[in-house]
Amino acid sequence: MENLKERIVKLKKEKNAVILAHYYQESDIQDIADYVGDSLGLSQEAMKVDSDIILFAGVHFMAETAKILNPTKKVILPDLKAGCSLAESCPPDLFKTFIDQHPDHIVITYVNCSAEIKAMSDIVCTSSNAVKIVESVPKQTPIIFAPDRNLGKYIIEKTGRDMLLWDGSCVVHEAFSLDKLIEVHKLHPDASIIAHPESETHILKTASYIGSTAGMIDYVKINANNKFIVATEAGILHKMQQEVPHKILIPAPAQDNNSCACSECGYMKMNTLQKVYDCLLDETPQINIPEDLRKKALLPIDRMLELSK
């Protein structure tokens, strides 16, 4: 494994490539990445790239976003099948019909969606800036929010805005078991529960902190508590533990029994260190987006990044 990591680092230099990785990637991939972050951080980092090749260790919509922001760069993804249940829950044809039925609404979409959905949007947001983006819209303007209904419900509660929600969700964040979470908390009554806003409302009500993946990491760094139950994809625990090596981190339990007793994204885990090496060696699979679609999708992303400064 270490030899494979060394070969990837060598290839990166030879090909003038950069590796961007999401917190949910397996730990070996995070360790060889040039930047590890959440969706907002990755979008902002993608804009700074001056390398010839961007290898995106994440899922398809993330690599698409990198290509939208960097049309002249070669963007590659280790496995094209690395999709997203949330993005897949919002088919472009059905979403177009939905927004056509509500022509007076401004369309805000969570970044976890396809380029086609972004192209139909007025503004894109991430879990880091969703509340700020929604609050930037005049109160008298009705809003469609898609595709995540759980994040939408959370934003409604935080802002008081009456948004029209698309009925999509993330299977990873809906997999948490409240009963099992309560049992774990009984075993660790001194632990604080922290959760991602894609989780269901009954999970969020147990949390002392709700935020993006980057926000959760920042929270455990500054909070005085030394034990946390973490309700998001278990891949975050690698980077989080590096930031707080002296603290105890417990993954929130999923409904189904699995090898890690946590909730993992099968799509995120499709990328492996070997696939990263092969992808970099062959410079494929590539992410390509028709220019007219790319320009349409770029506008709402640019609006988000401008509002996030």
C-alpha positions, 0 to 999 in steps of 0.5 A: 500500500505504501509503495502504491502511495509513493507511485501516485505521488510520483505520477502527480508530479510527472503529470502536473496533477492535483488530487482533490478528495472529499472527507468521505473517501477511504483514509488511504486516499485522503492521505495522498490528496493535495486537499481534503474538504467538504463540497464548498471547500472543494468548489473553492479549491477547484477554482485555484487549481493551476495544474493540468489535471484534476483527479477528483476523489469523490463522486460524479457530481463533484467531478462535474462541478470541478469541470464546470469551474475549470473547462480547460483542465482535464478532470478525471474520476477514478470510477464513473459509477461513483454516483450519489443517491441524492443526485439520482433522486432528482431526474432532470425531466421531472425537475423541469416539469416541477419548476415549470409548474411554479414559474414565480419561484426562485430555484435554489439547489444543493450542490449534490445534484447533476450539472443538468439540475444546476443549469436549471437553478438560480443559485447553488448552495452547500450545507456550509452556506445553505442558510446564508444563501436562502437568507440572501433571497428577498422574503417576498420571493417564493423558493423551490429548494432541491433535491434534499428534503431533510436539508430543506426542512432544517433550513426552513426551521433555521430561517422561517422561510416557507420553501417548496421542497423537492422530495429527495434524500441521501440514503447514507444520512437516512440510515441512522437509527434513532433507537440505536443512537439512544442506546449508544448515548446511554453507554456514553452519556458524556458524549455530545451528538453532532449531525449533518443536516442531511440527516432526518429531523428526529436525528437532528433533534438529538444533536448539540451541533448541526453542520457541514462536514467541515463545520463538524470538524471545526466544532470538535476542535473548539468544543471543550467536550472530549467525546462525540457521537458523529452522525454523518458518513464514517469517512469523516472520522479519519480527518477528524481524529487527526485534528483531535487525536486526544478525543473519542469519536464514535460513529452514529449507528445505522439501521442495518447491521454492517461491518463498521456499525456505522453509515457508509456511502457505497458510492464514495467507497467505490474509489480505491487507491488502486483506481486512483493510480490507474486513473492518473496513469491512463488519465481516464475516465474523463469528465466532459460537459457540453459547453452550453450546459457548462455555462448554464450550470456555472452561473448559479455556482458563481452566485454561490461562491460570490455570496460565500466570500 
